[in-house]
Amino acid sequence: MHAALLYLREHARTEREMRDKLEKKGFDAEVVSYIVTRLRATGLLDDARFAIDWAQARARKAIGSRRVRQELRVKGVSDADADAAIIAMRGKDSIPDAEFDDSGEYDPTLASAIAFARRGLSRLSGQPAADVRRKLTQSLVRRGYGFTDARSAVSSAMLSAADADDSDYTE
């Protein structure tokens, strides 16, 4: 039990991570099951809470829901807990600079993508607009955003930069 508590001291873990760590340390399956059951009963292991915390932390770093879902799957979080975490990730409080879509509805996924694209514009100044659009879109897709969201976010960021006359990229 001491090894498990030391492992949890670093940061929260999923059940799979805990099982893998304990098995790697040489504990037999029966002991591992007992420890995981005890930790779950005391609330020290909670995959649902872990998934929500992980998703919200990743949202603050402008990581898209596709990538977050993949990371949670690798960590052993169930699809149901991952779905709940993605829904929580899209809550208004998880993204500081909220954006609204064309219909006036809050769209936190778009907000996060736009914020990332705006930050990327400054490092791409002086480059042709087509290159800026392509590079930012590719970067967002790699971060786990869908292509449509990535394109919309880049367009919005570029338009707002042009409106503010902050655009240093060339046409």
C-alpha positions in Angstrom: 0.0 0.0 0.0 2.9 2.3 0.8 4.2 2.0 -2.8 0.8 3.0 -4.2 0.5 6.0 -1.9 3.9 7.2 -2.9 2.9 6.9 -6.6 -0.2 8.9 -6.0 1.8 11.6 -4.2 3.2 12.9 -7.5 -0.3 13.4 -9.0 -3.6 11.7 -9.6 -3.5 8.4 -11.4 -6.0 6.1 -13.2 -6.7 2.6 -12.1 -4.8 1.2 -15.1 -1.7 3.4 -14.3 -1.8 2.2 -10.7 -2.2 -1.5 -11.7 0.7 -1.2 -14.2 3.0 0.5 -11.7 2.3 -2.0 -9.0 2.7 -5.0 -11.3 5.9 -3.5 -12.6 7.2 -3.3 -9.0 6.5 -7.1 -8.6 3.3 -7.2 -6.7 1.1 -10.2 -7.6 -2.3 -9.7 -9.2 -4.3 -10.5 -6.0 -2.4 -7.8 -4.0 -2.7 -5.3 -6.8 -6.5 -5.9 -7.0 -6.8 -5.4 -3.3 -4.8 -2.2 -3.2 -6.7 -0.7 -6.2 -10.1 -1.7 -4.6 -9.0 0.0 -1.3 -7.8 3.1 -3.1 -11.0 3.3 -5.1 -13.1 2.9 -2.0 -11.3 5.7 -0.2 -11.6 8.0 -3.3 -7.9 8.2 -3.9 -8.4 6.5 -7.3 -11.3 7.9 -9.3 -11.0 7.6 -13.1 -14.1 9.8 -13.6 -12.6 12.7 -11.5 -9.2 12.1 -13.1 -10.6 12.4 -16.6 -12.4 15.6 -15.9 -9.4 17.2 -14.3 -7.1 16.0 -17.1 -9.5 17.3 -19.8 -9.9 20.7 -18.2 -6.1 21.1 -17.8 -5.6 20.1 -21.4 -8.3 22.6 -22.5 -6.4 25.4 -20.8 -3.4 24.4 -22.9 -5.5 24.6 -26.1 -5.5 20.9 -26.7 -8.5 19.7 -28.7 -11.1 17.1 -27.6 -9.9 14.4 -30.1 -6.4 14.4 -28.6 -7.7 14.5 -25.0 -10.0 11.5 -25.7 -7.0 9.6 -27.2 -4.8 10.5 -24.1 -7.5 9.4 -21.7 -7.9 6.1 -23.6 -4.2 5.5 -23.4 -4.4 6.1 -19.6 -7.1 3.5 -19.3 -10.1 5.7 -18.8 -13.4 4.2 -19.9 -15.3 5.7 -22.9 -18.1 6.8 -20.6 -15.8 8.7 -18.3 -13.9 10.2 -21.3 -17.2 11.4 -22.8 -18.2 13.0 -19.5 -14.8 14.7 -19.3 -15.1 16.0 -22.8 -18.5 17.5 -22.0 -17.0 19.1 -18.8 -14.0 20.3 -20.8 -16.4 22.2 -23.0 -17.8 24.1 -20.1 -17.6 27.9 -20.0 -15.3 27.9 -17.0 -12.6 25.8 -18.6 -11.6 28.3 -21.3 -10.7 31.8 -20.1 -11.4 33.8 -23.3 -14.8 32.6 -24.4 -15.8 33.0 -28.0 -19.2 32.8 -29.5 -20.2 31.3 -32.9 -22.2 33.0 -35.6 -25.5 32.2 -33.9 -24.4 33.8 -30.7 -23.9 30.4 -28.9 -20.9 29.9 -26.8 -18.4 27.5 -28.4 -15.5 26.7 -26.1 -13.8 24.4 -28.6 -13.7 27.2 -31.1 -12.7 29.7 -28.4 -9.7 27.6 -27.5 -8.7 27.1 -31.1 -9.0 30.8 -31.9 -6.9 31.7 -28.8 -4.2 29.3 -30.0 -4.3 30.7 -33.6 -4.0 34.2 -32.3 -0.9 33.4 -30.4 0.5 31.6 -33.5 0.0 34.7 -35.7 2.8 36.6 -34.1 5.4 34.0 -34.7 4.4 33.7 -38.3 4.5 37.4 -39.1 6.0 38.4 -42.4 5.0 35.1 -44.1 2.5 34.8 -46.9 -1.1 34.6 -45.7 -1.6 31.2 -47.4 1.4 29.8 -45.5 0.2 31.3 -42.3 -3.3 29.8 -42.8 -1.8 26.4 -43.7 0.7 26.2 -40.8 -1.8 27.3 -38.2 -4.5 24.9 -39.5 -2.0 22.0 -39.5 -0.9 22.9 -36.0 -4.4 22.9 -34.7 -5.2 19.6 -36.3 -2.1 18.1 -34.7 -3.4 19.4 -31.3 -6.6 17.4 -31.8 -9.0 19.9 -33.4 -11.1 18.8 -36.3 -10.2 20.3 -39.7 -13.4 22.4 -39.8 -12.8 23.9 -36.4 -9.2 24.5 -37.2 -10.0 26.4 -40.4 -12.7 28.5 -38.7 -10.4 29.4 -35.9 -7.6 30.4 -38.2 -9.9 32.5 -40.3 -11.4 34.2 -37.3 -7.9 34.9 -35.8 -6.7 36.3 -39.1 -9.8 38.5 -39.6 -9.5 39.9 -36.1 -5.8 40.6 -36.6 -6.6 42.4 -39.9 -9.4 44.4 -38.2 -7.0 45.4 -35.5 -4.4 46.1 -38.2 -2.0 43.8 -36.3 -1.4 41.6 -39.4 2.2 41.4 -40.5 1.7 38.6 -42.9 1.7 39.2 -46.6 -1.1 38.5 -49.1 
